[in-house]
Every structure is written in C-alpha cells, then in structure tokens.
Amino acid sequence: MKLKPMADNLLLKQTEAQETTASGIILASAKEKPAIYEVISAGPEVKEIAAGNKVVVGNYIGSDIKLDGVDYKFVKLEDVLAIVTD
C-alpha cells in the first residue's frame, strides 16, 4: 500500500536515535523520540522540501500512522521547523 500526501502535507519517517557519541559515550536520552525525520513524500503544493530531505519537527506535531509495520507521521509544511543540511 502506498500513501500520497495531499496539498501541503508531508509524509515523514522517523530517523533512528543515536545511542552513542563518536567517542563512545552512551546517551541516556537515546530512547526518546528524535525530532529529525526523513521526508518520504510531499504533497503537490510543497516546493521547498523533497523526498529524501531530513527535517526537524516538534515532538507532538502531526498525525501518526502505522503501515506495513513502519511508523510514519503526516505533518503540514508550516509545522517543519528546519531542513537538516550537512
């Protein structure tokens, strides 16, 4: 089954939480959901963000959905706080 966002909605997939730092320190808060998501697809009105981009959204924003055992989140473009760049 495929999901296609409408209007200015984005379909996001949660990125994995980093559990250790580069120096090997274990992070106690790693079990908390990260605020960085990968964009799976964007609605036709979204021009600034494309599939594959990583974005920052609030922890309690959007609508959660589980499809084929994978957790996704639908958010509006206005709920995106930032685009993650290297």
MMTF fields as JSON, N, C-alpha, C and O atoms, coordinates in Angstrom:
{
  "mmtfVersion": "1.0.0",
  "mmtfProducer": "UNKNOWN",
  "numBonds": 343,
  "numAtoms": 344,
  "numGroups": 86,
  "numChains": 1,
  "numModels": 1,
  "chainsPerModel": [1],
  "groupsPerChain": [86],
  "chainIdList": ["A"],
  "bondAtomList": [4, 2, 8, 6, 12, 10, 16, 14, 20, 18, 24, 22, 28, 26, 32, 30, 36, 34, 40, 38, 44, 42, 48, 46, 52, 50, 56, 54, 60, 58, 64, 62, 68, 66, 72, 70, 76, 74, 80, 78, 84, 82, 88, 86, 92, 90, 96, 94, 100, 98, 104, 102, 108, 106, 112, 110, 116, 114, 120, 118, 124, 122, 128, 126, 132, 130, 136, 134, 140, 138, 144, 142, 148, 146, 152, 150, 156, 154, 160, 158, 164, 162, 168, 166, 172, 170, 176, 174, 180, 178, 184, 182, 188, 186, 192, 190, 196, 194, 200, 198, 204, 202, 208, 206, 212, 210, 216, 214, 220, 218, 224, 222, 228, 226, 232, 230, 236, 234, 240, 238, 244, 242, 248, 246, 252, 250, 256, 254, 260, 258, 264, 262, 268, 266, 272, 270, 276, 274, 280, 278, 284, 282, 288, 286, 292, 290, 296, 294, 300, 298, 304, 302, 308, 306, 312, 310, 316, 314, 320, 318, 324, 322, 328, 326, 332, 330, 336, 334, 340, 338],
  "bondOrderList": [1, 1, 1, 1, 1, 1, 1, 1, 1, 1, 1, 1, 1, 1, 1, 1, 1, 1, 1, 1, 1, 1, 1, 1, 1, 1, 1, 1, 1, 1, 1, 1, 1, 1, 1, 1, 1, 1, 1, 1, 1, 1, 1, 1, 1, 1, 1, 1, 1, 1, 1, 1, 1, 1, 1, 1, 1, 1, 1, 1, 1, 1, 1, 1, 1, 1, 1, 1, 1, 1, 1, 1, 1, 1, 1, 1, 1, 1, 1, 1, 1, 1, 1, 1, 1],
  "groupList": [{"groupName": "MET", "atomNameList": ["N", "CA", "C", "O"], "elementList": ["N", "C", "C", "O"], "formalChargeList": [0, 0, 0, 0], "bondAtomList": [1, 0, 2, 1, 3, 2], "bondOrderList": [1, 1, 2], "singleLetterCode": "M", "chemCompType": "L-PEPTIDE LINKING"}, {"groupName": "LYS", "atomNameList": ["N", "CA", "C", "O"], "elementList": ["N", "C", "C", "O"], "formalChargeList": [0, 0, 0, 0], "bondAtomList": [1, 0, 2, 1, 3, 2], "bondOrderList": [1, 1, 2], "singleLetterCode": "K", "chemCompType": "L-PEPTIDE LINKING"}, {"groupName": "LEU", "atomNameList": ["N", "CA", "C", "O"], "elementList": ["N", "C", "C", "O"], "formalChargeList": [0, 0, 0, 0], "bondAtomList": [1, 0, 2, 1, 3, 2], "bondOrderList": [1, 1, 2], "singleLetterCode": "L", "chemCompType": "L-PEPTIDE LINKING"}, {"groupName": "PRO", "atomNameList": ["N", "CA", "C", "O"], "elementList": ["N", "C", "C", "O"], "formalChargeList": [0, 0, 0, 0], "bondAtomList": [1, 0, 2, 1, 3, 2], "bondOrderList": [1, 1, 2], "singleLetterCode": "P", "chemCompType": "L-PEPTIDE LINKING"}, {"groupName": "ALA", "atomNameList": ["N", "CA", "C", "O"], "elementList": ["N", "C", "C", "O"], "formalChargeList": [0, 0, 0, 0], "bondAtomList": [1, 0, 2, 1, 3, 2], "bondOrderList": [1, 1, 2], "singleLetterCode": "A", "chemCompType": "L-PEPTIDE LINKING"}, {"groupName": "ASP", "atomNameList": ["N", "CA", "C", "O"], "elementList": ["N", "C", "C", "O"], "formalChargeList": [0, 0, 0, 0], "bondAtomList": [1, 0, 2, 1, 3, 2], "bondOrderList": [1, 1, 2], "singleLetterCode": "D", "chemCompType": "L-PEPTIDE LINKING"}, {"groupName": "ASN", "atomNameList": ["N", "CA", "C", "O"], "elementList": ["N", "C", "C", "O"], "formalChargeList": [0, 0, 0, 0], "bondAtomList": [1, 0, 2, 1, 3, 2], "bondOrderList": [1, 1, 2], "singleLetterCode": "N", "chemCompType": "L-PEPTIDE LINKING"}, {"groupName": "GLN", "atomNameList": ["N", "CA", "C", "O"], "elementList": ["N", "C", "C", "O"], "formalChargeList": [0, 0, 0, 0], "bondAtomList": [1, 0, 2, 1, 3, 2], "bondOrderList": [1, 1, 2], "singleLetterCode": "Q", "chemCompType": "L-PEPTIDE LINKING"}, {"groupName": "THR", "atomNameList": ["N", "CA", "C", "O"], "elementList": ["N", "C", "C", "O"], "formalChargeList": [0, 0, 0, 0], "bondAtomList": [1, 0, 2, 1, 3, 2], "bondOrderList": [1, 1, 2], "singleLetterCode": "T", "chemCompType": "L-PEPTIDE LINKING"}, {"groupName": "GLU", "atomNameList": ["N", "CA", "C", "O"], "elementList": ["N", "C", "C", "O"], "formalChargeList": [0, 0, 0, 0], "bondAtomList": [1, 0, 2, 1, 3, 2], "bondOrderList": [1, 1, 2], "singleLetterCode": "E", "chemCompType": "L-PEPTIDE LINKING"}, {"groupName": "SER", "atomNameList": ["N", "CA", "C", "O"], "elementList": ["N", "C", "C", "O"], "formalChargeList": [0, 0, 0, 0], "bondAtomList": [1, 0, 2, 1, 3, 2], "bondOrderList": [1, 1, 2], "singleLetterCode": "S", "chemCompType": "L-PEPTIDE LINKING"}, {"groupName": "GLY", "atomNameList": ["N", "CA", "C", "O"], "elementList": ["N", "C", "C", "O"], "formalChargeList": [0, 0, 0, 0], "bondAtomList": [1, 0, 2, 1, 3, 2], "bondOrderList": [1, 1, 2], "singleLetterCode": "G", "chemCompType": "PEPTIDE LINKING"}, {"groupName": "ILE", "atomNameList": ["N", "CA", "C", "O"], "elementList": ["N", "C", "C", "O"], "formalChargeList": [0, 0, 0, 0], "bondAtomList": [1, 0, 2, 1, 3, 2], "bondOrderList": [1, 1, 2], "singleLetterCode": "I", "chemCompType": "L-PEPTIDE LINKING"}, {"groupName": "TYR", "atomNameList": ["N", "CA", "C", "O"], "elementList": ["N", "C", "C", "O"], "formalChargeList": [0, 0, 0, 0], "bondAtomList": [1, 0, 2, 1, 3, 2], "bondOrderList": [1, 1, 2], "singleLetterCode": "Y", "chemCompType": "L-PEPTIDE LINKING"}, {"groupName": "VAL", "atomNameList": ["N", "CA", "C", "O"], "elementList": ["N", "C", "C", "O"], "formalChargeList": [0, 0, 0, 0], "bondAtomList": [1, 0, 2, 1, 3, 2], "bondOrderList": [1, 1, 2], "singleLetterCode": "V", "chemCompType": "L-PEPTIDE LINKING"}, {"groupName": "PHE", "atomNameList": ["N", "CA", "C", "O"], "elementList": ["N", "C", "C", "O"], "formalChargeList": [0, 0, 0, 0], "bondAtomList": [1, 0, 2, 1, 3, 2], "bondOrderList": [1, 1, 2], "singleLetterCode": "F", "chemCompType": "L-PEPTIDE LINKING"}],
  "groupTypeList": [0, 1, 2, 1, 3, 0, 4, 5, 6, 2, 2, 2, 1, 7, 8, 9, 4, 7, 9, 8, 8, 4, 10, 11, 12, 12, 2, 4, 10, 4, 1, 9, 1, 3, 4, 12, 13, 9, 14, 12, 10, 4, 11, 3, 9, 14, 1, 9, 12, 4, 4, 11, 6, 1, 14, 14, 14, 11, 6, 13, 12, 11, 10, 5, 12, 1, 2, 5, 11, 14, 5, 13, 1, 15, 14, 1, 2, 9, 5, 14, 2, 4, 12, 14, 8, 5],
  "groupIdList": [1, 2, 3, 4, 5, 6, 7, 8, 9, 10, 11, 12, 13, 14, 15, 16, 17, 18, 19, 20, 21, 22, 23, 24, 25, 26, 27, 28, 29, 30, 31, 32, 33, 34, 35, 36, 37, 38, 39, 40, 41, 42, 43, 44, 45, 46, 47, 48, 49, 50, 51, 52, 53, 54, 55, 56, 57, 58, 59, 60, 61, 62, 63, 64, 65, 66, 67, 68, 69, 70, 71, 72, 73, 74, 75, 76, 77, 78, 79, 80, 81, 82, 83, 84, 85, 86],
  "secStructList": [7, 7, 7, 7, 7, 7, 6, 6, 3, 3, 3, 3, 3, 3, 7, 7, 7, 7, 7, 5, 7, 6, 6, 7, 7, 5, 7, 4, 4, 4, 4, 1, 7, 7, 1, 3, 3, 3, 3, 3, 3, 3, 7, 6, 6, 7, 7, 1, 7, 7, 6, 6, 7, 3, 3, 3, 3, 7, 6, 6, 7, 1, 3, 3, 3, 3, 3, 6, 6, 3, 3, 3, 3, 3, 3, 3, 4, 4, 4, 3, 3, 3, 3, 3, 7, 7],
  "xCoordList": [0.844, 0.0, 0.897, 1.913, 0.522, 1.289, 0.435, -0.787, 1.104, 0.443, 0.955, 2.165, 0.061, 0.444, -0.167, -1.388, 0.682, 0.162, -0.554, -0.198, -1.549, -2.301, -1.93, -1.423, -2.183, -1.993, -0.584, 0.394, -0.47, 0.843, 1.286, 1.977, 0.895, 1.264, 2.543, 2.872, 3.255, 4.468, 4.295, 3.71, 4.794, 4.825, 6.253, 7.187, 6.426, 7.743, 7.934, 6.978, 9.199, 9.577, 10.624, 11.57, 10.458, 11.359, 12.751, 12.895, 13.773, 15.149, 15.494, 14.835, 16.508, 16.944, 17.654, 18.4, 17.427, 18.097, 19.548, 19.837, 20.448, 21.847, 22.018, 21.667, 22.56, 22.67, 24.022, 24.149, 25.039, 26.364, 26.955, 26.593, 27.858, 28.573, 29.762, 30.046, 30.455, 31.621, 32.713, 33.479, 32.777, 33.801, 33.346, 34.093, 32.125, 31.656, 30.813, 30.468, 30.469, 29.639, 28.199, 27.65, 27.596, 26.215, 25.282, 25.404, 24.351, 23.407, 22.199, 21.558, 21.893, 20.765, 19.439, 18.471, 19.368, 18.101, 17.891, 17.001, 18.672, 18.58, 17.24, 16.827, 16.562, 15.282, 14.143, 13.05, 14.382, 13.386, 13.324, 14.35, 12.139, 11.995, 12.778, 12.688, 13.545, 14.25, 13.276, 12.218, 13.623, 12.776, 13.155, 12.577, 14.12, 14.56, 13.886, 13.93, 13.263, 12.531, 13.011, 13.464, 12.91, 13.211, 11.915, 10.895, 11.946, 10.769, 10.628, 11.529, 9.5, 9.21, 8.555, 8.927, 7.584, 6.96, 6.304, 6.032, 6.06, 5.484, 4.29, 4.241, 3.334, 2.165, 2.524, 3.622, 1.618, 1.905, 2.158, 2.781, 1.7, 1.904, 3.228, 3.56, 4.0, 5.276, 6.388, 6.644, 7.048, 8.124, 9.5, 10.511, 9.553, 10.811, 11.494, 12.707, 10.721, 11.228, 10.905, 9.802, 11.895, 11.712, 11.916, 12.45, 11.489, 11.708, 13.197, 14.002, 13.569, 14.961, 15.571, 16.575, 14.963, 15.439, 15.18, 14.296, 15.953, 15.695, 15.221, 15.769, 14.193, 13.598, 13.441, 13.442, 13.305, 13.067, 11.628, 11.2, 10.887, 9.523, 9.38, 10.18, 8.376, 8.113, 7.723, 7.229, 7.938, 7.646, 6.168, 5.819, 5.302, 3.867, 3.082, 1.909, 3.726, 3.113, 2.707, 3.368, 1.621, 1.232, 0.394, 0.02, 0.115, -0.689, 0.155, 0.776, 0.178, 0.959, 0.124, -1.079, 0.786, 0.126, 1.124, 2.317, 0.647, 1.499, 1.0, -0.175, 1.912, 1.544, 2.596, 3.784, 2.167, 3.078, 4.188, 5.325, 3.868, 4.812, 5.784, 6.686, 5.62, 6.507, 5.709, 4.582, 6.318, 5.669, 5.961, 7.111, 4.891, 5.005, 4.306, 3.547, 4.579, 3.937, 3.557, 4.367, 2.324, 1.877, 1.96, 1.453, 2.602, 2.655, 2.386, 2.562, 1.963, 1.797, 3.142, 3.991, 3.334, 4.567, 4.881, 6.045, 3.878, 4.086, 4.596, 5.091, 4.482, 4.969, 6.442, 7.009, 7.074, 8.5, 9.29, 9.122, 10.164, 10.959, 12.241, 12.687, 12.846, 14.104, 14.35, 13.815, 15.176, 15.677, 17.111, 17.903, 17.443, 18.775, 19.705, 19.405, 20.843, 21.842, 23.168, 23.389, 24.04, 25.361, 26.294, 27.445],
  "yCoordList": [-1.167, 0.0, 1.24, 1.272, 2.259, 3.495, 4.655, 4.661, 5.631, 6.837, 8.026, 8.179, 8.871, 10.069, 11.274, 11.428, 12.133, 13.306, 14.261, 14.371, 14.933, 15.906, 17.318, 17.507, 18.303, 19.73, 20.014, 19.706, 20.605, 20.982, 20.046, 20.469, 18.784, 17.799, 17.062, 16.932, 16.582, 15.794, 14.459, 14.395, 13.393, 12.08, 11.855, 11.868, 11.649, 11.538, 10.18, 9.534, 9.754, 8.525, 8.908, 9.635, 8.432, 8.771, 8.196, 7.042, 9.006, 8.519, 7.794, 7.986, 6.972, 6.232, 7.16, 8.047, 6.962, 7.746, 7.292, 6.096, 8.246, 7.916, 7.525, 8.293, 6.33, 5.818, 6.072, 6.025, 6.342, 6.652, 7.826, 8.073, 8.544, 9.628, 9.049, 7.856, 9.89, 9.43, 8.874, 7.997, 9.396, 8.919, 7.709, 7.225, 7.213, 6.007, 6.224, 5.256, 7.468, 7.745, 7.355, 7.754, 6.584, 6.146, 7.275, 7.823, 7.606, 8.686, 8.135, 7.189, 8.725, 8.262, 8.574, 7.838, 9.639, 10.046, 9.441, 9.884, 8.456, 7.87, 7.189, 7.042, 6.776, 6.096, 7.083, 6.668, 8.364, 9.38, 9.58, 9.503, 9.836, 10.006, 11.214, 12.287, 11.055, 12.209, 13.096, 12.635, 14.348, 15.293, 15.383, 16.186, 14.573, 14.599, 13.453, 12.298, 13.801, 12.837, 12.899, 13.944, 11.78, 11.741, 11.939, 11.336, 12.777, 13.015, 11.857, 11.589, 11.178, 10.066, 10.592, 10.193, 11.484, 12.134, 13.434, 13.64, 14.301, 15.615, 15.846, 15.344, 16.61, 16.955, 17.876, 18.433, 18.048, 18.842, 20.328, 20.995, 20.853, 22.267, 22.541, 23.7, 21.495, 21.656, 21.758, 20.807, 22.911, 23.136, 23.196, 22.945, 23.521, 23.747, 22.475, 22.463, 21.395, 20.163, 18.996, 18.899, 18.107, 16.958, 15.66, 15.66, 14.569, 13.247, 13.035, 13.376, 12.473, 12.226, 13.283, 13.026, 14.497, 15.525, 15.095, 14.278, 15.643, 15.427, 16.751, 17.811, 16.676, 17.871, 17.729, 16.621, 18.865, 18.905, 19.352, 20.375, 18.582, 18.955, 18.763, 18.063, 19.378, 19.226, 17.8, 17.064, 17.407, 16.035, 15.683, 14.522, 16.647, 16.342, 16.938, 17.279, 17.063, 17.647, 16.522, 15.485, 16.729, 15.816, 14.642, 14.515, 13.791, 12.594, 11.361, 11.243, 10.446, 9.214, 8.132, 8.022, 7.327, 6.21, 5.068, 5.3, 3.847, 2.66, 1.901, 1.543, 1.657, 0.983, -0.074, 0.235, -1.299, -2.42, -2.515, -2.849, -2.224, -2.347, -1.19, -1.249, -0.141, 1.018, 2.226, 2.462, 2.991, 4.189, 5.39, 5.659, 6.112, 7.317, 8.454, 8.239, 9.661, 10.843, 11.771, 12.032, 12.272, 13.298, 14.642, 14.79, 15.63, 16.986, 17.977, 17.665, 19.16, 20.25, 20.933, 20.902, 21.542, 22.246, 23.297, 23.484, 23.975, 25.036, 24.487, 25.253, 23.175, 22.572, 22.188, 21.789, 22.298, 21.994, 23.167, 24.301, 22.885, 23.93, 24.222, 25.369, 23.189, 23.375, 22.191, 21.1, 22.435, 21.376, 21.093, 22.022, 19.836, 19.45, 19.375, 18.694, 20.082, 20.035, 19.594, 19.703, 19.102, 18.645, 19.813, 19.613],
  "zCoordList": [0.0, 0.0, 0.0, 0.694, -0.776, -0.841, -0.336, -0.484, 0.26, 0.734, -0.058, -0.224, -0.549, -1.285, -0.571, -0.55, 0.018, 0.723, -0.23, -1.403, 0.283, -0.495, -0.043, 1.063, -0.898, -0.615, -0.105, -0.786, 1.1, 1.636, 2.755, 3.682, 2.674, 3.691, 3.3, 2.121, 4.324, 4.145, 4.84, 5.922, 4.236, 4.858, 5.334, 4.531, 6.637, 7.253, 7.891, 8.32, 7.947, 8.644, 9.679, 9.374, 10.87, 11.969, 11.733, 11.329, 11.986, 11.895, 13.177, 14.199, 13.134, 14.314, 15.29, 14.876, 16.562, 17.6, 17.721, 17.7, 17.847, 18.051, 19.514, 20.41, 19.757, 21.121, 21.756, 22.98, 20.942, 21.485, 20.722, 19.571, 21.36, 20.693, 19.938, 20.042, 19.179, 18.411, 19.324, 18.926, 20.559, 21.493, 22.308, 23.158, 22.059, 22.721, 23.96, 24.638, 24.28, 25.453, 25.143, 24.116, 26.025, 25.846, 26.276, 27.371, 25.391, 25.669, 26.414, 25.957, 27.549, 28.361, 27.696, 27.888, 26.922, 26.316, 24.929, 24.203, 24.548, 23.209, 22.976, 21.825, 24.008, 23.849, 23.582, 23.199, 23.777, 23.489, 21.973, 21.296, 21.442, 20.006, 19.525, 20.121, 18.455, 17.902, 17.141, 16.713, 16.973, 16.269, 14.8, 14.068, 14.347, 12.956, 12.209, 12.635, 11.086, 10.277, 8.838, 8.37, 8.141, 6.716, 5.944, 6.277, 4.92, 4.088, 3.112, 2.317, 3.177, 2.273, 1.006, -0.098, 1.155, 0.008, 0.458, 1.64, -0.514, -0.241, -1.154, -2.277, -0.658, -1.449, -2.601, -2.624, -3.56, -4.755, -4.488, -5.315, -3.378, -3.059, -2.362, -2.116, -2.034, -1.333, -2.368, -3.106, -2.422, -3.395, -2.725, -3.381, -1.438, -0.731, -0.261, -0.049, -0.096, 0.503, -0.429, -0.967, -0.609, -1.496, -0.727, 0.382, -1.318, -0.732, -0.525, -1.392, 0.622, 0.942, 1.845, 2.509, 1.877, 2.806, 4.227, 4.483, 5.164, 6.586, 7.167, 6.862, 8.01, 8.585, 10.09, 10.627, 10.76, 12.199, 12.416, 11.882, 13.201, 13.588, 15.092, 15.713, 15.667, 17.09, 17.438, 16.583, 18.68, 19.109, 19.079, 18.866, 19.286, 19.385, 18.229, 18.379, 17.077, 15.886, 14.937, 14.877, 14.199, 13.135, 13.584, 14.749, 12.616, 12.839, 12.571, 11.514, 13.528, 13.397, 12.744, 12.983, 11.908, 11.247, 11.145, 10.948, 11.275, 11.124, 9.91, 9.825, 8.961, 7.731, 7.421, 7.331, 7.261, 6.989, 8.033, 7.699, 9.287, 10.377, 10.525, 11.36, 9.734, 9.783, 10.279, 9.843, 11.204, 11.736, 10.84, 10.494, 10.469, 9.666, 10.396, 11.341, 9.937, 10.502, 9.363, 8.474, 9.386, 8.455, 9.165, 10.277, 8.52, 9.061, 7.942, 6.764, 8.318, 7.361, 7.169, 8.059, 6.021, 5.722, 6.783, 7.136, 7.288, 8.29, 9.63, 10.456, 9.854, 11.104, 11.045, 12.062, 9.88, 9.743, 10.28, 9.833, 11.253, 11.879, 11.105, 11.065, 10.484, 9.752, 8.834, 9.033, 7.821, 6.947, 7.397, 7.559, 7.597, 8.057, 6.853, 5.872, 6.929, 5.857, 6.444, 7.651, 5.601, 6.06, 6.299, 6.688]
}
